[in-house]
Amino acid sequence: MLEYEKIKESLTINDIIRIMDFLGAKEYQRNEFKGFLIFKTICHNVEADNGSFKLYYYEENQKFVCYTDCSKSYD
C-alpha cells in the first residue's frame, strides 16, 4: 500500500472537517444516514462565502465530488 493511501485511510470524519475548515470551508452539512458531508465549493471560489453547497465528501469511498459544472471527483 502506498503511503498516501495509509494516510487517507487513517483520516476520520472529524479530521476531514478540520482540514476543510483550515482550507476555508467553515460551514458544512452532514447526512449521517446517507454517509456524506457537504461543503461550500472552495475548489471554485477563492472565498468560501461565495461558494454553494455542492462539494460532497462521501465517507464510504473517501472521495470528494464537486457537483458544479465540472463534476470532478477528488481524493
C-alpha positions in Angstrom: 0.0 0.0 0.0 1.3 3.4 -0.9 2.0 5.9 1.9 -0.8 8.4 0.8 -3.3 5.5 0.9 -2.4 4.8 4.5 -2.8 8.4 5.5 -6.1 8.6 3.6 -7.5 5.5 5.4 -6.4 6.9 8.8 -8.4 10.1 8.4 -11.6 10.3 10.5 -14.7 12.4 9.6 -13.5 14.9 12.3 -10.1 15.1 10.5 -11.8 15.9 7.2 -13.9 18.6 8.9 -10.8 20.2 10.5 -8.9 20.1 7.2 -11.8 21.7 5.3 -12.1 24.3 8.0 -8.4 25.1 7.6 -8.9 25.4 3.9 -11.7 27.9 4.3 -14.8 25.7 4.3 -16.0 26.5 7.8 -19.7 25.6 7.1 -20.8 22.1 6.3 -23.9 19.9 6.4 -23.8 16.2 7.4 -26.1 13.5 6.3 -25.1 10.6 8.6 -27.9 8.4 7.3 -26.6 8.6 3.7 -22.9 8.9 4.7 -21.8 12.2 3.3 -20.7 15.7 4.2 -21.5 18.8 2.0 -19.2 21.8 1.9 -19.2 25.0 0.0 -17.3 24.8 -3.3 -13.9 26.1 -2.2 -12.5 24.3 -5.2 -14.0 27.0 -7.4 -14.1 30.1 -5.1 -11.3 32.0 -3.6 -13.6 32.9 -0.7 -15.8 30.1 0.7 -18.6 32.6 1.4 -19.1 32.9 -2.3 -19.5 29.1 -2.8 -22.5 27.0 -2.8 -23.1 23.7 -1.0 -22.0 21.4 -3.9 -18.8 19.8 -2.7 -19.7 16.4 -1.3 -17.4 14.1 0.7 -18.5 10.5 0.6 -17.5 8.6 3.7 -17.6 5.1 2.2 -15.1 5.7 -0.6 -13.4 8.7 1.0 -13.8 10.9 -2.1 -14.9 14.4 -2.8 -17.2 15.1 -5.7 -17.9 18.7 -6.9 -21.4 19.0 -8.3 -20.9 22.2 -10.2 -20.4 22.4 -14.0 -17.1 20.5 -13.7 -18.5 17.4 -11.8 -15.0 16.3 -10.9 -14.0 13.9 -8.1 -11.0 14.2 -5.8 -9.5 12.1 -3.1 
